[in-house]
Amino acid sequence: MANLIKRIKSKDVHIAVVGLGYVGLPLAVEFASAGLRTTGIDVNAEKVQQVNDGGSYVPDVPGERIKALVADGLLSATTDYSVLKDVDCVSVCVPTPLRKTKDPDISYILDAADGIARMLHKDMLIVLESTTYPGTTEEVFLPRISSNGLEVGKDVFVAFSPERVDPGNKTWQTRNTPKVIGGVTERCAEVATALYQHAVEEIVPVSSATVAEMVKLLENTFRMVNIGLVNEMALICDRLGVNVWEVVEAAATKPFGFMKFTPGPGLGGHCIPIDPLYLSWKMKELKYTARFIELASEINANMPRYVVGRITEALNAHGKPMKGSKILIIGAAYKPDVDDARESPALDIITLLASSDCRVSYHDPYVPRLSNETWELESESDLMAAVRAADCVVIVTNHSDYDWPQVAKEASLLVDTRNALAGIPLDEKKVFGL
Ligand SMILES: NC(=O)c1ccc[n+]([C@@H]2O[C@H](COP(=O)([O-])OP(=O)(O)OC[C@H]3O[C@@H](n4cnc5c(N)ncnc54)[C@H](O)[C@@H]3O)[C@@H](O)[C@H]2O)c1
């Protein structure tokens, strides 16, 4: 171990990042930028090719940065796990989605573990970063990789360190966001800390891998539950005839004891709608119902249906039926200024509208195509022409480059789920909020 730490400190190590997505690519770039020879491993040959060509497919990572690192011989990518025979430290950033049944799908973690196990050798550090249920690292990941007699904490080192990347966040990125690390043993944590100190400014050590797994789930459950709470406030305010946005803004002036969350059309992305369900699934195994998670999940999951209800009301107020009406969705990504439409509420809203025989289209400059099992759409190329043609325009994502005053002027009817039109003088009869 002393030898591995010494080599990590002197940057005489070869790093691999498994899974070059929204999390893995920025991490690989940070390691390489710190002067550590870094190889990305991904099953997606197109991504691998793009990295090796010096290009980026993650908006937060500029292509020029990758290009320079590839040219300097610090960053490369491959689909071939056999590169691990020369690698000292591996970070695993593969997806952790849900199955159709809403149970955790850790098959990507298991595949990555099998790939690593085949190449496992002495003096190797493996850090799992993918969000998962407490116990995965020690009970599932570790037995899968360490079957060839190497002792954990002495010959090989295993830790969990949750990724906290927030795509599109210009202030908090991989380097300046504190990183929690929990080792399977104390020595595992020491080795992992030595590595991440090169890429991240502040390390937060915790006593075990399971604690580190639980930290991530607390963080994401906190967001999910608070979003569920404010979404319920939106439903309550609607019944009271009160503007929920005005209530939230005024409450947020309290300088202590309140944290602002805003209502919206539902949860999206690869984290907040999914990760807490990993925890509630685990708790079911232990015969405990994680009630806050179940409740918030239910409220958030019903928001798209509520939005469709608002669209129905809006059309009705203008004497139009749902059937046959042209509905334009503005914004398909799950949050502003990102290209990620995974789990986006736009998907559910479109599906519900299509099942009511509406003629649905969408516009999102970041998301050129959108589909689910029953439909496939391409983003409308001319936003204002689509706005003029629509019977109702629905604002789902508040990208910062949309010209809302122009949209508000040209649309005949609007449902604004993001308060994007706040401050714009409007004909109240043509705008419906949440
Ligand atoms: N996206 C976020 O904002 C975010 C934030 C924090 C944590 N996380 C967590 O990080 C993990 C990764 O998320 P992401 O958004 O980067 O996912 P992603 O889908 O963008 O990237 C995952 C990558 O892993 C690759 N992959 C899949 N199986 C593989 C295998 N067996 N070997 C090698 N590569 C493989 C995929 O091709 C893909 O490129 C998830 O557990 C997620 O919950 C994501």
The ligand as a Tripos MOL2 file, in Angstrom:
@<TRIPOS>MOLECULE
LIG
   44    48     1     0     0
SMALL
NO_CHARGES

@<TRIPOS>ATOM
      1 N1        -25.8260   12.6910  -14.4790 N.am      1 LIG1
      2 C1        -25.7780   13.2240  -13.2770 C.2       1 LIG1
      3 O1        -26.1020   14.3850  -13.0870 O.2       1 LIG1
      4 C2        -25.2830   12.4170  -12.0800 C.ar      1 LIG1
      5 C3        -24.9570   13.1120  -10.9040 C.ar      1 LIG1
      6 C4        -24.4800   12.4090   -9.8100 C.ar      1 LIG1
      7 C5        -24.3890   11.0290   -9.8650 C.ar      1 LIG1
      8 N2        -24.7480   10.3530  -11.0040 N.ar      1 LIG1
      9 C6        -24.6090    8.9010  -11.0040 C.3       1 LIG1
     10 O2        -23.4410    8.5740  -11.7400 O.3       1 LIG1
     11 C7        -23.6550    7.3650  -12.4530 C.3       1 LIG1
     12 C8        -23.4130    7.6100  -13.9300 C.3       1 LIG1
     13 O3        -24.3580    8.5430  -14.4090 O.3       1 LIG1
     14 P1        -24.2060    9.3140  -15.7930 P.3       1 LIG1
     15 O4        -25.2510   10.3670  -15.8210 O.co2     1 LIG1
     16 O5        -22.7850    9.6830  -16.0140 O.co2     1 LIG1
     17 O6        -24.5990    8.1600  -16.8120 O.3       1 LIG1
     18 P2        -24.3620    8.1580  -18.3920 P.3       1 LIG1
     19 O7        -25.4020    7.2650  -18.9520 O.co2     1 LIG1
     20 O8        -24.2520    9.5620  -18.8970 O.co2     1 LIG1
     21 O9        -22.9330    7.4960  -18.5530 O.3       1 LIG1
     22 C9        -22.6520    6.1820  -18.2450 C.3       1 LIG1
     23 C10       -21.6840    5.6390  -19.2720 C.3       1 LIG1
     24 O10       -21.3490    4.3050  -18.8800 O.3       1 LIG1
     25 C11       -21.2120    3.5260  -20.0590 C.3       1 LIG1
     26 N3        -21.3080    2.1060  -19.6910 N.ar      1 LIG1
     27 C12       -22.4090    1.3810  -19.4220 C.ar      1 LIG1
     28 N4        -22.0630    0.1250  -19.0620 N.ar      1 LIG1
     29 C13       -20.7140    0.0620  -19.1050 C.ar      1 LIG1
     30 C14       -19.7660   -0.9540  -18.8360 C.ar      1 LIG1
     31 N5        -20.1470   -2.1540  -18.4170 N.pl3     1 LIG1
     32 N6        -18.4620   -0.6650  -19.0180 N.ar      1 LIG1
     33 C15       -18.0590    0.5600  -19.4380 C.ar      1 LIG1
     34 N7        -18.9160    1.5630  -19.6940 N.ar      1 LIG1
     35 C16       -20.2220    1.3220  -19.5230 C.ar      1 LIG1
     36 C17       -22.3080    4.0520  -20.9690 C.3       1 LIG1
     37 O11       -22.0450    3.7380  -22.3200 O.3       1 LIG1
     38 C18       -22.2420    5.5410  -20.6780 C.3       1 LIG1
     39 O12       -21.3640    6.2270  -21.5590 O.3       1 LIG1
     40 C19       -25.0620    6.9140  -12.1280 C.3       1 LIG1
     41 O13       -25.0260    6.0230  -11.0490 O.3       1 LIG1
     42 C20       -25.7310    8.1940  -11.7050 C.3       1 LIG1
     43 O14       -26.8200    7.9610  -10.8200 O.3       1 LIG1
     44 C21       -25.1730   11.0310  -12.1100 C.ar      1 LIG1
@<TRIPOS>BOND
     1     1     2 1
     2     2     3 2
     3     2     4 1
     4     4     5 ar
     5     4    44 ar
     6     5     6 ar
     7     6     7 ar
     8     7     8 ar
     9     8     9 1
    10     8    44 ar
    11     9    10 1
    12     9    42 1
    13    10    11 1
    14    11    12 1
    15    11    40 1
    16    12    13 1
    17    13    14 1
    18    14    15 2
    19    14    16 1
    20    14    17 1
    21    17    18 1
    22    18    19 2
    23    18    20 1
    24    18    21 1
    25    21    22 1
    26    22    23 1
    27    23    24 1
    28    23    38 1
    29    24    25 1
    30    25    26 1
    31    25    36 1
    32    26    27 ar
    33    26    35 ar
    34    27    28 ar
    35    28    29 ar
    36    29    30 ar
    37    29    35 ar
    38    30    31 1
    39    30    32 ar
    40    32    33 ar
    41    33    34 ar
    42    34    35 ar
    43    36    37 1
    44    36    38 1
    45    38    39 1
    46    40    41 1
    47    40    42 1
    48    42    43 1
@<TRIPOS>SUBSTRUCTURE
     1 LIG1         1 GROUP 0 **** ****
